[in-house]
Amino acid sequence: MEWYLYLLAPLLGLVTGIINTMAGSGSLLTLPFFMFTGLPATIANGTNRVGIVGQSAMTVFVMRRNLRAQAPSPWVPVIPAVIGGILGAYTASIMPPDVLKGIIGFVLLLLLFPILTNSEKWLRHETPHEDYLRKPLLMVLMAVIGFYAGFIQAGSGIFMLTALVLVGGRPLKHANLLKNLITLCINIPALAVYLIQGQVSWPIGLLVLIGQTLGGWIAAKFIGNNPKANTVTRYLLIFMLVLSATKMIYDLFA
């Protein structure tokens, strides 16, 4: 691998960590990078989980007090997501994900409508009753999203935020905290699956991990301290949604 790629890896991780923490789809940057370094798609997919675990763990650590204060039992949507994530990771380790990526691209485009037309839900600050997190529909959605996150990961953060805000009724700031907790819990066992399958490249993965963890810390501080975090996050979410959908649909027909 060229020497300059070792310098680029932490910087790319930094940008990815910020994007993933605040919105999602940062894997659109890291997955092509890993494959550009010469890694096969399956190993790139596994290596991508190293930085995601570090970034999510940092975000949850920085904002742990906010998480406990806004949801005494934040684990309710985590359980179905983790089960789905393990199944998705195993499926991805034995089959190519290209076709599914194209289908997901069209689904992401459809998500633009509820995000653009429900601004009052995306920008609210009050926290509804915690029973919202126990909605049967939300549990089913988290299991499906968890499967997809274990399978590909790219775009899963957008799906999680949409489900938690529009179905779970959470304010965007709190939904972001839950999203990062769920992402962490999904990717720890998913990473273990890829490790068992021998599909993780540690040298480049650890370099991206350094930047991605720092990016998670920066974004978590911004979300926790900036009163305009919801507005910035929503615009970033829309941008990454369009970018993700375009990339996945292009890959399907390329």
N, C-alpha and C positions, 0 to 999 in steps of 0.2 A: 504494500500500500504506500502511496506517495506521502512524503513527510508532511506536506501542508494539510493533508486531511486530518492528521493528529491535532493540528492547531485549530482547524475549523470545527472539529467535533464538540468541544466544550461550548463554543460560541453558538453553534446550532442548538445545542442542548438548552442553553439559557433562553433563547427565543421560544423554543418549544415548551419549556416549563411554564413560561408566562402565559402562552396561548392555551395550553392544556388546563391550567389552573383556573383561568378566568372564563374560558368558553369550551374549547375542545377541538379535536382534529389536528392537533400538533403533529400527530404521526404522519400527516401528509408531507412533513418536512423530513422526519427521521427515517421513515421506511425507504424512500428513494435514495437517501444518503447512504444508508447501510448497503443497499444493493449496488450503488455506485462504487463503493469500496471493494466490490467483488463478492459479497456474500450472496448465496442463493436466497430466494424469496422466503423459504421456510425458516432459515437461520436468521434472516433480517427480522422476520416477524417475532421470533423468540428473543433476539437481542434487544429489540425495541422495548420489551417489558422491563428491562433492568432500570432504565432511566425513569420510566413511569412509576415504578415502585418507590424510587427515591424521591421524586417530585411530590407524589401523593402523600408520602409519609411526612415530608417536611410541612406541607400545607396543613395537614391534620394536626400536627404538633403545634404549629404557630397559632392555629385558631381553635384549639381544643376547648378553651373556656367558652367561646361563642357557641360551639357545637353543643356542649352540655347545657348551656343556658337556654337555648332555643328548642332543644328536643331531648328531654331526659332519657328517652329510649330511641336513639337514632338507628338502632340495629334492625328495626323491623323490615325496611326495604333491602337491607344488605343480604339477608339469608337467601332469598330466591335469586338475587343477582349473582351471588357466589356460586351457587349450584349450577346456574346457567353458564357462568364463566368457565368452570372446570370442564363441562361438557364441550363448550365451544373451543377451548384450547386443545383438547384432545382431538376434536374433529379437524381443526386447522393443521395439527401436526401430521395428519395422515392424508389430507387432500388439499388441492389448490383452491384459493379463495376468489379467483378472478371473476367468476360468474356472479357470485353473491355481491361483490363490490359494485358491479354495474347496477344490479337491482336496487341496492341501498342508495346509490346515487339519485335514482328517480324518487325514492322515498324522502330523501333529504330535501329535494326541491319542493315536495308537497308540504314539508314542515314550515316553509317560508310563510304560508298563509296564516297559521295560528300565531306565529311569532310577530308578524307585522300587524295583525288585526286585534291582538289582545294586549295592547301596551299597558293597560291598567293592571293586569295581572303580573306582568314582567317587572314593573316599576314600583309595586307596592312594598311597604316596609313592615306592616303588621304581620304577626305570626298567628295563623289560625289554630284551632284546637288540634291536638296531636292525633286524634282519631283519623284525620285526613291521611296519615301515613299508612293506615290499615285498610284502605280501600282495596277490595279484591282486584279491581282492574289494574291498580298500581302494582300490586304484587305480580300479576301476570306479565305486565309490561317490563318490570325489573328483571324477571327471569329471562325473557326474550332478549332484552338489551344486554344482560349479563352474558348470554350465549354469544351474541355478536361481539361483545368486547373481548371475550376469550378467543374468538375466532380471528378477528382482524384488528380490533381496537380503534382504527381511524374512524372518527365520527361518533363514537359511542358516547362521548361526553355531551354532545349536542342532544342526542336522544335522551340521556339521563336528565339533563336540565329541563327539556321540554316536558317529560313525564312528571317530574317533581313539581314543576311550576303549574302546569295546566291541569294535571290530574290530581297530584298530591296537594295542591293548594299552598305550596311553600313560597315565601318571598325569594327572589332571585339570589340574594346574598346567602340565605340559609341553604337554598337548593344547591348552591355551589359548594358549600361545606359538605353536604351529604354526598354530592357527586364525587368529591375527592376521597371521602371515606370509602364509598362503594368501590371506586376505582382501585384503591389500595387493596381492599379485601378481595377483589376479583383477581388482581394481577399477581399477588403473592402465590396462590396455588397455580395460577396459569404459568408463571415463571418456573415453578417446580416441574410442571408437565413438560415444558420445553427443555429444561435441564435434563430430565430423564431421557428425553428423546435425542439429546446431544445437539440441540439446535440453538445454542447461545454462544456468541463470540465475545469473550470477556474483555480483551484489550480495548476494542473500540467502544464496546458497551459501557465500560467504566468511565471513559472520557466524556461520553455524552451524559452519563449519570451525574458527573460533577456539575456541569452547566445546568442540567435540568433541575437538579435539587436547588441550586441557587435561584433559578427562575421561579420555582414554586414558592420559595421564601419571599421574593420580591412581590409576586402577585398576591400572596396571602396577606402581606402587610398592607398592600393597596386596598384590597377588598375590605379589610378590617377597619381601616382608618379614613377612607375617603368617602364622603357623603354622596358623591356622584358615581360610586362604583357600579350601581345597578345600571345606570344609563350607558356607561362605557362598556360594561360587559354585554349588554344587549346588542349594541352596535357591532362589537367584535364577534359576537355569536352569529349575527346575520352575515357578516363578511365571510367567516369561516364556513358557514353553512353553504353559501353559494360556491365558494372555492372547492369545498369537499365534493359537492354534487357534480360540479363541472369536471373535476379530475376523475371521479369514478366512472361517469358516463363516457368520458373520452377513452378511458382504459378499456371499457367494454367493446367499443367499436374500432379501436386502433388496431 
